[in-house]
Amino acid sequence: MIFEDTIQRKEGKDDFTAMCNRLTDRCEQLDMQITAIAAKPPYIFMEWIMTMIFRKTPSTPLHGCTKLTLDEHGMIKEQRDYYDLWGDIFQNVPVMKRAYPKFMRRVFG
């Protein structure tokens, strides 16, 4: 199994499980809400909101999508997650809440 997102790439079940455990260990609470799903084998697409609650910060919802690729046995062989990590996190930081969108517009149009 291969997992990839905007900040990391993990290969194998053990690396993927360790990554998930690190994330849950950092969070006081972690919720995942799947808001839409579509499948056309060998692909499954999901839209989701993952809300992370840390000990000293407000809850941080991340909005994203996942593309799963299945093998010939219907098992997940690849997972690719897409999300705007900094855009969602900076919504909870007063100064960055206004500065980040301005930066993105100035640099990327």
C-alpha positions in Angstrom: 0.0 0.0 0.0 1.2 3.5 -0.9 -0.1 6.6 0.9 0.7 10.1 -0.2 -0.5 13.6 0.8 0.8 17.1 0.6 3.5 16.6 3.2 4.5 12.9 3.1 4.7 9.6 1.3 4.5 6.2 3.1 4.9 2.8 1.7 3.6 -0.4 3.4 1.0 -1.1 6.0 3.4 -0.7 8.9 4.5 2.9 7.9 0.9 3.8 7.2 -0.3 2.5 10.6 2.6 4.3 12.4 1.6 7.6 10.7 -2.0 7.2 11.7 -1.0 6.4 15.3 1.3 9.5 15.5 -1.6 11.7 14.3 -4.1 10.3 16.8 -1.5 10.6 19.6 -1.0 14.3 18.9 -4.7 15.0 19.0 -7.0 15.1 22.0 -9.8 14.2 19.6 -9.9 13.4 15.9 -13.1 13.2 13.9 -13.6 12.3 10.2 -16.8 13.1 8.4 -17.2 11.8 4.8 -19.4 14.3 3.0 -19.5 12.6 -0.4 -18.4 9.4 -2.0 -18.2 8.2 -5.6 -16.9 4.9 -7.0 -15.9 3.7 -10.5 -13.6 0.7 -10.0 -10.8 0.6 -9.6 -11.2 4.1 -8.1 -13.1 5.5 -5.1 -13.2 9.2 -4.4 -14.2 10.7 -1.1 -14.8 14.3 0.1 -14.2 14.7 3.8 -13.8 17.1 6.8 -11.3 16.0 9.3 -11.5 17.9 12.6 -8.5 17.8 14.9 -8.7 19.0 18.4 -5.4 19.7 20.0 -4.7 20.3 23.7 -3.9 24.0 23.6 -5.5 25.2 20.3 -9.0 25.5 18.9 -10.4 22.7 16.8 -8.9 22.6 13.3 -11.2 21.3 10.5 -9.3 20.3 7.3 -11.4 20.0 4.1 -10.1 17.5 1.6 -10.6 14.7 -0.9 -9.1 11.2 -1.1 -8.5 9.1 -4.2 -8.3 5.4 -3.5 -7.0 2.9 -6.1 -8.0 -0.7 -5.7 -6.0 -3.7 -6.8 -7.5 -6.7 -8.7 -8.8 -8.2 -5.4 -10.6 -5.0 -4.4 -8.0 -4.1 -1.8 -6.6 -0.6 -1.5 -3.2 -0.3 -3.1 -2.9 3.5 -3.2 -4.3 6.4 -1.3 -3.8 10.0 -2.3 -5.1 12.8 -0.1 -5.6 16.3 -1.3 -6.1 19.3 1.0 -5.0 22.9 1.7 -3.2 22.3 5.0 -2.1 25.9 5.7 -5.3 27.6 4.4 -7.4 25.6 6.9 -5.0 25.9 9.8 -4.5 29.6 9.4 -8.2 30.2 9.7 -7.6 29.8 13.5 -4.7 32.2 13.7 -6.0 35.8 13.8 -3.2 37.6 11.9 -2.7 34.8 9.4 -6.4 34.5 8.7 -6.2 37.7 6.7 -2.6 37.5 5.5 -2.6 34.0 4.0 -5.4 34.6 1.4 -3.7 37.9 0.4 -0.4 36.2 0.0 -1.9 33.4 -2.1 -3.7 35.9 -4.4 -0.5 38.0 -4.8 1.7 35.1 -5.6 -0.6 32.8 -7.5 -3.3 35.1 -8.8 
